[in-house]
Amino acid sequence: AQTVTQSQPEMSVQEAETVTLSCTYDTSESDYYLFWYKQPPSRQMILVIRQEAYKQQNATENRFSVNFQKAAKSFSLKISDSQLGDAAMYFCAYRTPYSGGGADGLTFGKGTHLIIQP
Amino acid sequence: DAGVTQSPTHLIKTRGQQVTLRCSPKSGHDTVSWYQQALGQGPQFIFQYYEEEERQRGNFPDRFSGHQFPNYSSELNVNALLLGDSALYLCASSLAGGNQPQHFGDGTRLSIL
């Protein structure tokens, strides 16, 4: 079974600084997808960024970027120029493609609580 | 364009009762997944529905069942409620095919007394 591990229960960063959240995963599959989701106190899970395992290039979305190390099974999230609105729980998630199409169930880590200090 | 909507927002039940949670997917989406998120934990996958059939299931007992209707909306049913079923229940919808991200609703907070 696939597992996702987030070793940092909580991280704190000064506003405008850069922070990196860690994620490792365990799988025997070669084709899969990785995601970072953000969950503010409003509870809705919001997709931040995603990475296809077959792509060597790291994904980037504005201030958010990932460092994907397939051999090490590592998928960290870097947030640049941190803003107060970035404060939330961040979850790393994994899924494999489903042969019949559509989106498989996601396997989530336990999350990292990100605190932004003004 | 309405996103994923879930009802009710909050629910309080007692042990042994049964509960039904509802989810309307984002417009155009045909696949619905359900997750259980205990306090302080990441969501755990319960099951996924596509074309009105359960397509994939996580490690949850048969007390958890579901249904998908022709309009793609879905229900999650939990029988014989236990204290450990207290959690936030999240619904996510997506398009079928390819690498389509799942869009989540705000969840239903279920409390068991």
Interface residues (C-beta under 8 A of the other chain):
Chain A: V4 Y33 F35 Y37 S42 R43 Q44 M45 I46 L47 R50 E52 F91 A93 P97 Y98 G100 G101 G102 A103 D104 G105 L106 T107 F108 G109 K110 G111
Chain B: D30 T31 S33 Y35 G40 Q41 G42 P43 Q44 F45 F47 Q48 Y50 R55 Q56 G58 L88 L90 A92 S94 L95 A96 G97 G98 N99 Q100 P101 Q102 H103 F104 G105 D106 G107
